[in-house]
Amino acid sequence: FPPGVDKLGLSLLHTLVVRPSGKDDVLWILEQTLRSQARSIVICRIEQITPVIYRRLKLAAERGQSRGLLLRPARFQTSASWADMRLLVEPHPLPRSTLPHQSRQLRLEVLHLKGRGFERRATVMDLNDEACVVSVAAELADPTAVAASS
């Protein structure tokens, strides 16, 4: 969405959008763009990937010194992956009346982080589409824990 890219401060002159016609084209374009040193990040929405394809994409990214962000449905979160980091991003249910106009919240959870021990924990992000601002939402106490201690 060009106006959104522009509002984020990214150069439209340095943005390329590719809409492949089939699955084979998606994988070929993804591998070639990751391998190329002409860009810094590649974002692709893709469904299921075999371990062989994952490995090829990882090697292509290493060769091109690039970053790849694969957007996949949540149903694949437990499938095998060569990813260095895996995130689960979901809408955070909150009554619209409690948020400012043009805002929404997302729940972000780190599922895997290569080479680092981490405590699996979720964070809620506030997204204000009008102001193009992303911030960490204030954390609230778990209401079930408060009720249990009373």
C-alpha positions as a printed Julia matrix, in Angstrom:
150×3 Matrix{Float64}:
   0.0     0.0     0.0
   2.08    2.93   -1.27
   0.61    5.67    0.98
   1.31    3.51    4.04
   4.89    2.85    2.94
   5.4     6.57    2.32
   3.91    7.48    5.72
   6.39    5.14    7.43
   9.21    7.18    5.93
  10.32    4.47    3.5
  11.35    5.52    0.03
   8.89    4.46   -2.64
  11.77    4.78   -5.12
  13.51    1.92   -3.29
  10.44   -0.29   -2.88
   9.61   -3.09   -5.28
   6.33   -5.02   -5.1
   6.21   -8.34   -6.97
   3.0   -10.29   -7.52
   3.98  -13.75   -8.84
   1.43  -15.77  -10.8
   2.03  -19.14   -9.11
   3.63  -20.95   -6.15
   6.74  -21.96   -8.12
   7.24  -18.32   -9.15
   6.92  -17.2    -5.51
   9.68  -19.54   -4.35
  11.98  -18.66   -7.26
  11.5   -14.88   -6.78
  11.91  -15.2    -3.01
  15.17  -17.12   -3.36
  16.56  -14.74   -6.0
  15.71  -11.58   -4.05
  17.21  -12.99   -0.83
  20.38  -13.93   -2.73
  20.7   -10.51   -4.41
  22.65   -7.81   -2.57
  20.5    -5.06   -4.11
  18.01   -4.92   -1.21
  18.01   -5.17    2.58
  14.74   -6.91    3.48
  12.35   -9.22    1.67
   8.79   -9.7     2.95
   6.65  -12.51    1.59
   3.3   -14.03    2.5
   3.56  -17.78    2.01
   1.78  -20.89    3.26
   3.52  -24.22    3.82
   7.25  -24.63    3.2
   9.23  -27.87    3.14
  12.46  -28.16    5.16
  14.43  -28.27    1.88
  12.9   -24.96    0.72
  13.52  -23.41    4.17
  17.18  -24.38    3.95
  17.52  -22.99    0.42
  15.97  -19.67    1.5
  18.21  -19.48    4.57
  21.33  -20.09    2.45
  20.18  -17.5    -0.09
  19.69  -14.9     2.69
  23.14  -15.68    4.13
  24.76  -15.33    0.71
  22.96  -12.05   -0.02
  23.43  -10.79    3.56
  19.72  -10.02    3.64
  16.78  -10.49    5.97
  13.66  -12.39    5.01
  10.34  -11.99    6.77
   7.92  -14.79    5.94
   4.3   -14.13    6.87
   2.53  -17.41    7.51
  -0.82  -18.45    9.01
  -0.81  -19.25   12.74
  -1.7   -22.89   12.03
   1.94  -23.43   10.95
   3.48  -22.2    14.22
   4.41  -25.69   15.39
   5.79  -26.9    12.05
   9.53  -27.33   11.46
  11.42  -24.16   10.61
  14.94  -22.92    9.86
  14.02  -19.44   11.08
  16.31  -17.63   13.51
  13.27  -16.01   15.1
   9.59  -16.89   15.05
   6.85  -14.51   16.13
   3.14  -15.03   16.61
   1.14  -11.88   15.88
  -2.59  -11.85   16.6
  -5.27   -9.21   17.0
  -5.69   -8.33   20.66
  -9.39   -8.27   21.54
 -10.22   -4.98   23.2
 -13.43   -2.96   23.03
 -13.02   -0.22   20.4
 -14.39    2.33   22.86
 -11.24    2.02   25.01
  -8.87    2.88   22.14
  -8.33    6.24   20.47
  -9.84    6.67   17.0
  -7.88    4.86   14.25
  -6.06    2.66   16.78
  -5.91   -1.08   17.29
  -3.89   -3.54   19.32
  -1.85   -6.6    18.38
  -0.5    -9.31   20.65
   3.12  -10.2    19.8
   4.73  -13.35   21.17
   8.26  -14.63   20.53
   7.96  -18.37   19.87
  11.62  -19.07   19.06
  14.87  -17.13   19.18
  17.99  -18.87   17.87
  20.98  -19.06   20.18
  19.39  -17.35   23.14
  17.53  -18.61   26.15
  14.37  -16.59   26.61
  11.2   -16.73   28.59
   8.23  -17.05   26.25
   6.22  -13.93   26.91
   3.67  -11.88   25.01
   3.54   -8.13   24.55
   0.62   -6.03   23.41
   1.33   -3.31   20.86
  -0.81   -0.22   20.24
  -0.99    0.76   16.58
  -2.29    4.19   15.69
  -2.87    4.07   11.95
  -3.65    7.79   11.63
  -0.47    8.98   13.35
   1.6     6.01   12.07
   2.78    5.28   15.62
   3.5     1.9    17.22
   4.01    1.65   20.98
   4.03   -0.99   23.7
   0.71   -1.04   25.53
   0.72   -0.62   29.29
   0.76   -4.04   30.9
  -2.15   -4.83   33.17
  -2.24   -7.32   36.0
  -3.82  -10.65   35.19
  -7.38  -10.34   36.6
  -7.53  -14.06   37.44
  -4.37  -13.77   39.57
  -5.8   -10.81   41.5
  -9.07  -12.65   42.1
  -7.24  -15.76   43.3
  -5.17  -13.83   45.85
  -8.22  -12.1    47.4
